[in-house]
Each structure stands twice: as structure tokens, then as C-alpha cells.
Amino acid sequence: MARSVGISRERVVAVAAELADAQGLDQLTLAQVAARLGVRLPSLYNHVDGLPGLRRELALLGCRQLLERISRAAIGKAAETAVIAVAQALRAYALEHPGVYDATVRAPAADDLELQELSRSIVNVVVVVLEPFGLSDEAAVHAVRGLRSISHGFVSLELAGGFGLPLDRDESFLRLLQTYLAGLSSLEQAAER
């Protein structure tokens, strides 16, 4: 096996991301990454802490990319328009990078401060986008969970080929988001009474 010169942690993670996106996170192995890089498997341990470490690196990559994507989507938008833009950005990311997105789904370990901070930053973007709805802190967390669940559920079904009817999936997703937003507006109106 020809030895690659100058591999780095970033290159290992990039190759792992390509493989995870192409075949699924659960199918990813260190042997595949090593073969793609043209190195022996033990060489990868100089860059990542085994498969769990590689999956953590993919989660970090995915969270950074998601944070950047949803932050950019929210710029210059407010209320319903911002919520829809953020959800559409999340969905687009998951469709483009299904393996890396899958690495972001689990809550970070209690001792993983870096991943916790990134996850918190993503939540904070969504909380800010939801501010116009006048939700209490607790209600905002429920709303963030709801939006995440809607987006994740839809994209999971989409990636699994679960939408076989010849209807526009973009339109279905938009209608789902509009229903969610109508619910948030109802909560806001009830709180004002």
C-alpha cells in the first residue's frame, strides 16, 4: 500500500465525511478511511482516537457547518421568515451531508465541553429566531425541540425514501412549517390574554 505523505487530522475527517455521506455513518470504518488515504490503519491513530474519536470529529464538523449554515440563513430575516429559513437550511444541510448530519444528532457527552458549546450555539441561534413569538424561556426550549423534531423527522423520512407520492416535498415541508408557526402564534396570542 502506497503511503500518503502529509495526512492531517483535517484530511482524515474530510475523507471520513465523504465516506459517511456516501454510505451512511453506521457503515463508516477506520479501514475504509485508511484505504482511501493510502495509509495503514494504525496511522490514523496519530490523528483521531479510534472510531469513537472520528465520529466525535464528524459531529464537531457537522455542528460547525450547521451553525454557520443556519446563522447565515437567519441574517436579515425575522419571525416566520427566519424560522422557515433556518429549518430549510437545516434540511438542505442534512440532504447534502446525510452522514455528517447523522453524527450531529446525539446530545454531546457531559464531559465534551467543545461539542456542548457548539450545540448550545446552534440552540441559541434558533432561540433568537423565535424571540418575536414572545415565548418564555421554557416554552422557547420546547419550541426549539419542536422545530428540530419537525426538520429531523421530515429529512429522515426523505432520506429513507419515505415520500413516494408525486407531490413536491419542498411544498410539504413548507406547509408543515407553516402549521408549526401557526401553533406558535396561537401560543403567543394566548399568552397575551
N, C-alpha and C positions, 0 to 999 in steps of 0.2 A: 504494500500500500504506500503510495507516494505521500510524503509528509508535507502538509501545508506550512508555509512559513508565515509567521506573524499572526496567528489567530489570536483573537482577544475575546474577553467576556462579551462585548457588544456583538461581535461577529457570531459567537456561539448562540447568543439569544436571538439574533436576527434569523439565523438558519433554523433554529427551533421554531420560531414564529411562523416561518414559511411552511414548515412541515406540519405544524399544528393546524394552521389554516387550511392546508390542502387535505389533510386526512383526519383531523379531529385531535383534540388534546389528549383524549384517552388512549389514542394509538401511538402517541409520541414516545420514542425510546432514545436513550443516550446513544445506542449503537447506530441508529439512523443519522443522528446529528454528526457523530464522528465520521461515518462513511461519507456524508455529504461534504464535510470539511476536509476529508482526506487525511485524517489523523487516527491514531489508535484511541480506543475508548478511554483508557486511563488518562490520556492527555486532557480530556475535558474536565477532570477533577482539579486541574490547575485554575479553572475559570468559573466553575459552578460546583455547588455542594450536592452532587448527585442529581437524580431526577427530581426530588423534592425542591432542591435549590433552583433547578432550572424552571420548574413550574412557578416558583416564587418570582423569579426574574421575569417570567412571562406575565404574571399578574401585575408586577410593577410597570412593565412596559405598557400593558393594556390600560391600566389606570391612568398613567401619564397621558396616553393618547386620547382616552375618553375625556379626561379633564380638559385637555386642550380643545377637543372637538366640540364638547357641549358649551364650553365658555365662549368659544368663537360663535357658535350658533345663537347664543343669547344676546350678543352685543347688538345694541340699537333696537331691541325689541322689548315689549312689555306685556304683562298679563298673559292673556290667552295665546297671543302670537309667540311669546317667548317660551311658554310651556310646550307648545306644539313643535317649535324649532328644536328645543332640547331633546324631546322624545324622538323626533325624526333623526336627529344627529346620532343618538344612541343606537337606534335601529340600523341606520346606514353603516355605522361602525361595526356592529355585530354581523351584518351581512357581508361586509368586506373582509372581516378578520374573525371568522367564527371560532377558531381555535384559541386565539389570544383573548377574545372576549370571554370565552368559557373559563379561562384562567382567572378572570376578574370577579366571577360570580360569588365565590365563597367569601365570607367575612374573614378579615385578617386574624391571624393568631394574636393572642393577648400580648405577647412579647415582641411582636413585629411592629415597632413604632413607625417605621418608614411607610409601610403599607397602610397602617391605620391612618396616618396623616393624609396620605393620598386619597383614601376612601372618604375621609372626613371632608376633604376639599371638594370632592365630587358632590357629596350631600349638600355642602354649603352653597354651591352654585345653584342647585335645584331649590333650596330653601329661599334664596334671594329671588329667584324667578317666581316663586309662589307668594312672595310678600304682598303683592297687590290684592290677594284674596283675604287678607286680614286674619289669618289663622293664628291661633295660639301656638306656642312652641310645641306642645304635644300634638296638636292637630296637624301642624306642619310636618312633623316626622311621619305621622300616618299618611299624609298626602304624598310625601316623598316615596314611601314604601309602595303606595298605590300606583304611582306613576312608573316606578321601576318594575313592579309586577306586571302591569299592562304591557309595557315595552318588551320586557323579557319573555313573557308568555307568548306574545304575538310573534316575535322574531324566532323563538324556539320552534313554534309550530311551522313557521315559514321555512326555516332551515331544514326541518324534518320532512318537508313536502306535504304538510298537513292541509294546505289550501288547494284543493283540486278543482274547485268550481271556477269557471272562466269569468271571474269578476276581478276588477282592479284592486289588488292588495293595498296599494297606496291609499285608495279611497276608503277601504275598510279600516285601515289604521287611523286615518284622519277622523272618520266617524266615531271610532272608539275613543279617541282623544277628546272629541267634542262632547261626548257623553260624560266622560270623566270631568271635563271642565264645567259642564252644566251642574254636576253634583257639587263641585267646589263652590260654584256661585250660589247654590242653594244653601250651603253651609254658611257662607258669608252673609247672606240675607237673613238667615235665622239668627245669627249672632248679633245682627243689628237691631233686632226686635226687642 
